[in-house]
């Protein structure tokens, strides 16, 4: 059940919610409490408390999830409760609140509730809503990329070994997660050399008439053309699964026996192949860094806190092997305890991925049994959460915590350096204050074809890749290769949408405007400042005066004239270090050679180049491999495959008569007519 009541109803619309007598199940709400020393208006806390009391009076005693909203309708906080009435009532006491909770109450203008059958369901719903809504006062995961897995397929005659992300819809055995794509690629390459399994797609495999290059370089056994018997290939696939299941020593021992047998039989080439395969398996085991003897399957979470910031290092152990680690830097209020941060993070971490049998933590997680029960309900095995105090598990946690401490120290150092660069950049370009959001634009095309525009974003913590955007050039009126026209289209589309979705007031606009001449030294931006802004404080355009004028015209066309623009023109020989900068109202200028600010601008521009060119190449590649059959309505992958298998090539399909098309397997009369009409539209 979900409900939301507006906060602007008259006071007498609800009962005041104060119980007449003591109830152990329900929070007792006194009318007044001792004053609290807040860093904001006490009246705002009282107003928020009154809002919460109105909702509290009608709440049930059942478990559920509650949301707090501010006056703009933005979500402030998402929480779960075993008893909604008791939990929400604790906010309306008006006393004994931390500064963070008091700030949250002061901004609360409305609430919304969802009742659940159990507290476990409430915990799962809470984690899902936090990831979706990203409330200001919750612990937030900043990086939520899916983890890669290794998949050994089992839906065909010849199993395939591939990297996999996303839902597990394909039949086969999944191994992971791995911390990075690099770790998966390295492992797959080694497994290819060790077990000679194919990595090609099914369509490529089914249409081979002779072995490919991978067979020649001893990285595939060639099942596509019968170079190996089906049963023998299946045995190779089973060996690969056994190795990934953690029984690596048994697989290597069997290979050593076969190598020795081949050597005794004077079959030295065959023995050498087994030697190379054993070496490939040893390479996989040799780069694990830290392995375990008694922990078969576990995720290790270790938290470190420095300067009000948190780092959580996650290590993945599967089949007694270390499959990598990843550092997270969650956004959390500095007044929160490590136990609170870690518990909330774990709930969000497993919202879209299965949990292992064991979760090891560096701190005692709040409601560990409840979290474990919630995770167990989503998988087919029991999940246990442990806070180890001794033994091998404690050593693993200590190892992860050292990595977390080092990762956070590096991040703090990088943030400090980034802050100095932003301050210097603001001074060089005459900004009123250091920029917190920098947008850099670049276009990429070949003679106007497959034209795309790219926008990269940088901020106090470096490149903000979740904010990157691409723009397919759509205008048909542009002359092919018109860079000025492309820049106008990209900026108009970007800022037209920005004005619509995130309008700002005049005060905010004036704060980021350029000042004439060179600005006075400005303070460095603080790492713990407000949320990352939607509007840029500085826009860099890859190009000279022409591109800058096109950018200014584009912004003025959508009613934006106060965003600082800077054109970055390459040197005479396109050499780095000789860039000329164009700023409205100032003469073109250069920065001193070997100036850190100049290097910073070069990094921004090079990242924009990389992103735009990469997007263009991906689009061009899609265009090159696009099949004409993809454009025919009603022709999906299955029918396309049937037509290609029957006729061999697209040209043969194009020349085929209507009667011949209808004879293809899986193609009915209507489909045959659609294909025929597509290729003979002008006949």
N, C-alpha and C positions, 0 to 999 in steps of 0.2 A: 504494500500500500504506500502510495506517495502523496504528499500534500504540501502545499506552500501557502502561507497566509501573508498578505501584505502588511507592512509595519505601520502604514498610515491610517489604520482604523482608529476610531475614537477609543479612549481608555476604557469605556464601559462596555465595549464589544465582547470582552472576555471577563471571566472571573479573575480576581487578582492572583489566583494560583497559590495562595498561602494556606497550608494545611492548618486545621484547628488544633490538632494534637500531634504528638510525635509518631512518626511512622518509620520503622527501621528500613523499609524497602524504598522509601522515597526521600530525596534530599529535602531537608527543612530549610526554607528560605526566609531568613529574617528580613525585616523591612530596611533596616539600616545596619551598617557595620563600621568598624573603624576606618578612618581615611587611609588611603594608600598614597605613597609618594610617587606619582607618575611623572613622566616627562611630556605630558600633554594635558589638555583640559580635563579636570575631574568630572565636569558636567557631561562630557562625551561618554565617559564610562557609565555614568548613571543612566544616560539615555539608552545606551546599548543594553544595560541590565534590564531596563523596563521592557525593551523589545523581547528579550529572551524570556522574561517572566510570562509574557502573554502567551508565548508558544508553550511554555512548560505546563501551564495549567490544564492543557487538553491532551497531554502526551500519555501514551500507554506505558505499562511496566514491561513491555516486551523488548527483545533485542532489535537492533536496527542501526541505520546509518543516518547521520545528520549532516547538513551543509549550512554554513553561514555565508550570507551575502552582504555586500556593501550597498550603498545607495545607488551605485551605477548598475547593480545586478551582477557584478563580478564575484566569483566564489572566493571567499577568504580562507575557509578551512573545511576539510572533510574529516569526520571522525566516526568511529563505531562505538557501540555501547551494548553491554549485556542487558542494561535496563535504561531505556531512553529517558524516562522521567528523572531518574536519579542522576544520570550523567549530565543532562542538560541543566538540571537544577544546580549542579555545582558551579556553573558559570554565573548564575544569578545571585550568588551569596553576597557579592559586593566587597569581599575581603579575602585576604590570603592568596591573592593571585600574583603570579610572576608578571614582570613588566611586559613580556611577550603576550601573555593571555589577556592582560588588561588592554593592550593596544588592539588586540583582535576584537574584544568585546566592544570597545569604543567605536569601532567601525561597522559593527553589525547592524544592519537595517532590516533583515528578513532572514528566515530560516526555512529549510525544507527537510522533510523526513521520509525515510523508507523503512518500513518494518520488515523484519526477516524472521524465519522460523527458528534459527539458531544463531548463536554468537559466531560460529564458524562462517556461516553464510555472510554475516555482517562484515567479518574481516576480509573475505574475498571481494565483496562489493566495494569496501572502502579502498582497497589497493587498486581496483580497476578504475574507480572514479578519480583517485588522485592522479593516476597516469593520464587520464583523459583531460581533466579540468585544470591540472597544475595550480592548485590553490596557493596563495601567497604565504600562508603560515604553516604549510605542511613541509615535510622533508620531500624533496623532489630529485628524482634521478635526472641528471643532465644528459647522459648518453644512454640511449636505449636501443642500440642496434642489435639485430638478431645475431645469434652465434652460428657459425658454420659447423656442419657435421660432415662426416664421411658416410656415404651410402654405397653399400654393395647390393645391387638390385637382384631381385629374384622373380622377375616377371617375364623372363625370356629364356631362350635356350642357352645363351652365353651371358652370364652375369657381367655387369658393368660396374666399375668403381668410379665414383664422381663426388665432387663437392656439392653439398646440398644446404639450402637455406629455406626457411618457411615451413608450411604445413607438411606433415608426413603423409601424403596421399599415395605415394608410390610404394608398391610392395617391395620389401627388402629389409636389410639389417642396417640400422643407423648407429653410428659411433660418434660420441662427442658429449658435450660441446667442446670445441677448440676455441682458444682465446682470440685467434686472429686467422684471417684468410691465408696469411703467409704460412702459418703453422700447418694448415690443412694442405696447401699446395706442396709444401716440402714433404709431408708425410705421404701424400698420394704419389708423388714422383718416386719416392723410395719404395713404396709398395708395388708400383709398376715394375721397377727393376727386380724386386724380390719375387713377385708372383706372376708377372707377365699378364696382367689383366687389362682388358680393353677399357679405354676412356672415351671412345668415340660415341656419337649419338646413334640411336637405333636406325634412323634413316640412312646415315653414312655406312653403318655396319651392313645393312641389308642390301646395299647397292654396290658393294665392292666386288670386283672381278679378279683382283690381285692384291697381295698384301701391301699395306701402306709403309711409310718410312719408319714408323715405330717398330714394326716387325724387323726391319733391317738393322736397327740399332739396339735390338735385344731389349725392348721395353714393352713388347706385346707378343703373345704366342700365336697370333694370327688365326683366331677362330672363325673370322669372317669368310675365309677361303679354304677352310678345312686343313690348315697347316697343323692343327692339333685335334685329336679326337675329342668329341663332346664330353665323354666321361673323364678324360684326363683334364680337360679345362675346368670341369666342375670340381675336380679334386684340388686344383689350384685355388679356386674361389673359396672352397671350404678351408683350406690352409690359411688364406688371408683372414677369414672370419675368426679362425682359432687364434691367430696372432693378435687381432684386435680385441679379442675377448680376454686378453691378458695371459694366455698360455704361450708366451713367446719362446720360452726356453725349450718347450716340447717341440715346437716347429723348427727351431734352429738345430736341435739335436737330430731330428729326422733328416734335415738337409745335410748335416755333417756325415751321417751314416751313408746317405746316397752319394755324397762327394767321395767318400773313402771307397765305396764299392766301385764307382766309375774309375777311380784312380787304380785300384787293384786290377780292373779289367783292361787297363791300358787305354781307356777312353778319356784322354786328357782334356779334350775340348769340352766334353760334357762335364767333367769335374771342374773345369774353370768356370763354367756357367753357374754351377752350384756355389763355388767360392764367391763369385760376384753377388749372388743373391744373398748369401749369408752376410756379406759386407754391407749390403743395403739395409738389412734388418738391424745390424749393429749400429748403423748410422742413426736410425730412428731412436734406438734406446740410448745412444750416447749423448743426445742433445736434450734430454729430459730435464737436466739441471738438478732437480730434487725428486727422488722417487720414494715410494713407501714400501714397507715390508708387511704391515698389518692393516693398512687402510686400502680396501679394494675400490671403493666408490664413495667420493665425498667432495663437497664444495667447502672451501675454507674462506671465511669472511673475517678480515682483520681491519680494525678502524684505528686511525690516528688523527689527533686534533692538534692544530697549531694555529695561533693567531686568529682564532675564531673560525677557522675553516676545517673541513673534514675531508678525509680521504679514506675510501674503503677499497682494499685490495682483495680481489677474488681469485683464488686458485682452483683449478679443476683437476681432480684426480679420478681417473677411470681405469679399471683393470690393472691396478697397482702402478699406473704410469701417470706422470704429470703432463697434462695436455694444455698447459699454458696458463697465463694469468692476465688480468686486466684491472686497471685502476679506475675507480669512479670518484668523482668529486661532487657529491650531492649538495644541493642547496638546502641549508637548514639554519634556523636561528641559532646564534652563538650561545644562547642561554639553555639550549636543549642538552640533555645529558647524552653521552655516547651510547648508553643502552637504548634510549628513545630513538636516536638516529638509526642505529643498526637494526632495531626491530622493524621500524617503518620501511627501511630500505629493502630488507629481505622480503617483506610482503609484496612490494612492487616488483622486485627482481624476478620472482617466479610467477608473476601474473600471466605471462604468455609463454612460459617454458617449463618443462617438467623438472621436478626436484629430484636429486639423488636420494639414496637411502639415508645418508648421513650428512648433516650440515654442522660444521665446526665454526665457532665464533670466538672472537677475542674478548668479548664482554658478555655478561649475562643478559640475554635478550628478554625484554619484558613480554610476559604472556607467552613464553616459549612453548608450553604445551599446547596452547590454543593455536599458535602459528603452525606447529607441527601437524596438528589435526587438520587444519585447513589445507596444508600442502598435501597431506596423505589423501584427502578426499578427491584430489585432482589427478592422482596417479594410481597405478595398480599395485603399489607396495607401500609399506609403512615408512614414514619419514621421521627421523629423530634429529633433534637439535641439541647439541652438546656444547658446553663451555668447559673444555678440558683443563685440568690443573696439573697434570703430570704425564710422562710417557711420550710416545711417538706422536700422538695427536697434539699434545702441547708444543712439541718441537715444530710441527707443521704450522701451527697458529703463530708461533714466535717468528718463524721464517717469513710468513705472510705479513706480519706486523712490521718487520724491519723494512720490507719492500714498500709498505704503505707510508712509513715515515720518510723514506727516501723520495718516493714519488711526490709527496706533499711538499717536501722541502724544495724539490726542483720546480714545482708549480709556483710556489711562493716567490722563488727567485725570478722565474720567468715573468710573473705578474708584475713584480717590481720593475724589471727592465722594460716591460711593455708600457708601464705607467710613465716612465721617464721618456720613452720614445713618443708617446702620445702627447705629453706636455711639450716636448720640443717641436713636434709637428704642428701643434696649435700655435706656438709662437712663430714658427717659420711662415705660416700662411695667414697670420693675423687674425686668428680666431679669438673670440672673447673668453673661451675656456677650452681646456683640453677636450678633444672629441672622444665621445664614448662609443659612437657607432660610425664607422667609415664604410662607405660603399664605393666600389670600383667597378667600372663598366668597360666592356670590350666586346667587339664583334669579330666573328670569324666566318669566312666563306671562301669559295673558289670561283672567281668570276661571277659572283652573285648567286651561285647555286648552293643549296642546302645552308642558307644563311641563318645564323643564330646569333643571339646576343647573350652575354653572360654577365651576371652580377655576383661579385663576391663581397663578403662582409667581414670586417675585422673589429675587434673590441678590446676591452681591458685584458682579456684572457687569451688573446690571439685570434686566429681565424675562426669564425663562427660558422661552421659548415652547414649547420642545420638551417641557416638563413640564406644560403646560396639560392639563386634563382636562374633559370634559363628562359629565353624568349625566342620562340620560332618566329622569324620575320614573316608576317602575313600579308602586308600591303602589296597589292598587284600593280600599284601605280609607280612604285620605285623603279628607277633604272638599275639594271643588274650591276652590282658593285658600288652603289651609291652609299658610301660609309656615313655621310652626313644624314641622309634619309633614314638609314637603319638606326642611328643613334637617336634621332628624334622619335622614332616609333617606340623604341625600347623604353626611353625615359617617360614618354607620355603614358604608356601603359602602366609602368611601375608607379608613377606618382598619381595618376588618376585613381588607381585602386587604393593607394595609400590615403589620399584625401577622403575617400569614401569610407574606408574601414577604420582609420585611426585619425580623425580630425584633431587638430591641436589648436590651442588658443594663441592669441597674439603674443602673450608673454613668453610662451615656450619658443615661439618662432624667433622673437627678438634675441633670446638668450644665445641662440646658435648662429646668429648672423655674423658676417665678416665685418671687422672694423677696418677703417682706412689705415694704411701704412702697416708698420710692424707692431705687433702687440707687445704689451709688457709681459714679463715672465709670469707664468700662471702656475698654480699649484698642481701637483700630480693628482690624477683621479684616484679615488679610493676604491679598493677592491670590493668592499662591502656596501657599495652604493645601491641605489634602487634597481629595479628590474631593468633588463636590457631594453633600450628604447626602440620604438618602431620607426621613428624618423631618424634619418642620418644627420649627424653633425658636420659631416664633410663628405662631398662627392668628388671622386677623382675620375677624370675622363682620359682614356688613352688616346691622346692626340693633341694637336696644337690649337691655334686660334679658331680654325674652321670648325673643328669638333666642339670646342667650347661654346661658340656662338650657336651651333645647332642644339646643344644641350640647354642653353639659356632659353632659346625660343620654345623648346619642348616644355620646359617647366612653366614658363609664362602662359602657355596655351591652356594649362590646367589650373591656373591661378596660384602658382607657387613661385615666389620671387625672392625668398629669403633663405634658401638653402645654399650654403657655401659651395661653390664650384671651383675646381682647379683642373686645368688641362696639363697633362704630362706629355711633352713632345720628346721624341727620341733625338739623339745627337745626329750630326751630319752623316756619320757612317753607321748609324743605329747602334752605337757603342754605349754600353752602360757607363754611367758616370758623367755623361755630357748632356743630361736631360735639361730641357728648358721648361720652366713652369709659367703658366698663364693664369693670372688671377684677375677677375674683373676689377677695374679701378686702379690697377698697378701695371707698371711696365714689366715686360717679360724678364725673368731673372733666373739665375742658376744657384744651386747650393754648393758650398765649398767641396772640393774632392775629398773623399774619405770621411765625409761627415756622416755620423750614424743615422741622422734623419734622412739623408739621401739614400743610404742603403735600405732603410725601412720602406721608403717609397718604392724602391726597386723591387723589394720583396712583394709588396702589395700588387704592383703592376704585373710581375711575373706570375703570381698566383692567378690573376685575372686572365692572363694569356693562357695558362695551362687549362683553366676551367673552360674557357670559351672554345679553345682548339679541341679539347677532348670531347666536348659536346658536339661540335661540328663533325668530327671524325666518326662518332657513334651514329649520328644521323645519316652521314654519307654511306656508312657501312650498311645500315638498314635499307637504304635506297638501292644499293648495289645488289643485295641478295633478295630483294623483294620479288616474289613470284606473281606473274599476272593472274594466276588462279586465286590469289588472295583477294582480288578486287571483285570477284563474282559472288553475289549474294547467294547464300545457301551452300557454299562450298567450304566445308570445314577441313580440319587436318585429315580426317579419315578418308573422305572422298577425294581429297587432293592426292593423298598417298595412293589410293586405288587407281586413279587416272594415270599417275606417273608410272606406277608399276605395270599398267596395261600397255601404255603407249611409249614409255621410255623417256620422252622429252616433251617440253611444252610446245615446241614447234610441231611435233607429231600430233599433239592434241589439237593444235590450231588448224592443221590440214585435214583432220579427220572429218568424215561425213557424219551427219546426224545419226544415221543408223548404227555406225560404228561406235559412236559415243554411248549409245544406249546399251550396247553389248558389254561394256566394261563392268566388271564386278562391283556391286554396291552402288551403281548409278542407275536411277530410274529415269523415266521419260522426261519428267519435268526438269530434272537436273541436266540431262543431256541437252534439252532445248535451251536452258539458261547458258550453258557453256558455248553452244553453237552460236547463239545470238550474240554473245559477248565478242567473239572473234570475227563475226561476219556482220557487224552492225552496219557497215557502209556498203554491203553488197547489194 
